[in-house]
Amino acid sequence: MPKIVVVWEMGADLGHVTRLDTLAKYLVGRGHEVVCIFSDVSEIQRLYPHPKTPPYRLLSGPRWPDKRLKLSRPPANLVEVLLSVGYYKAAIIAAKLADWRAIFAPLQPDIIIYDYAPTALLATRDRNCQKISLDDPFSKPPAIFPLPSFDVNAKVSSANLRVSETRLVDIVNSVLAEFKLGKIAQACDLFATDKSFLLSIPELDPFAHVRTLENYVGLMNAGLMNDGRSQEKIAPNWNSLSDAKKVFGYLKPTYPKIKVFLACLVEFDIQGRFFIPHASQEVLNICRNSCVEISSRPYDLTQNMEQCDLIVCHGGHSTLLHATLGGVPALIIPLQQEQLSSAQKCVDSGLALGLGGGVENTETIKSMIHAMLYDKSFKPRAQFIADIYRNKFTRPALEIITEYIESCL
């Protein structure tokens, strides 16, 4: 039986795991042998709490250290993100590349599907199999040199970006030479595959204006699964008898002003459904006697999204894509550069407002929430974009991707 290997290497939280789990389950249901290699298997355990297990073979891949190299300024583009996580040192890349090659050696895959997995791609440069990537705008850089900056307002010169990219390419090529693998010419070659599916839309892609021939396929959800939704997630269960505005949120406990924000939010007449993993007792207490429900388990965003009036998040691409295709505007509170990039694009597209992660002025926070709930320009704009793609995406991304995979077997 042909073997399909699914790989996730970098990034954090549920976005990557959720879409790969959806694809892997669907492929298994169609009779394929699937092996998933995740650098952080704890994320999949959030979807399959003990004693549940996924219906595919699961392996643990090499992890990059959580502690990043401190640069003289925040990483300006994906090249500098890679340098900060460990690509600044050939010995670190070589060790990870060797680990990946050892994992792949006994598997003998016919198809490898990559999600933000540059080192795994390097490790398989000499493998004669079909290579497919599932991408979002952050993890699929445009094919230009140097890679563009995340922040359009940042004062980082092209010369500085060229220096960073030349450094990265030289380091990577020294490792590839050690393993007798073909060199790369520029940073985007790290992510080159036979076929790429961009799980996004141009309105959420900060680099849409410099891409060519990109295959935007929108959202990959569980719509083709037998029961139509993930049993591991919970339904929002909105009160249909209430006229209160419906607000969904996905916030991290590391958001430094989360208690201030929630204290402002509960003053509004809303129904809130907030996913906050590992929420502290202090955070729970703020919402205890309000209509804001906090869950440590993720909500199923495929259910009743169109009923929402607002989504609050940090700018994770998957959450924003659910919001936009559901016709829901967003209040984005970015905590890092990737999220800042997404926030800027959403604001420019008229789909969101951005709130700084360090803002603690209650009047500013309340005015932002009020604008998103009652300004009549945001919801129609979001619904207009949703209608465009409702007519354009006539086939689910999961079906399109699976059809291509099976054509390669």
Disulfide bonds with the S-S distance in Angstrom:
none
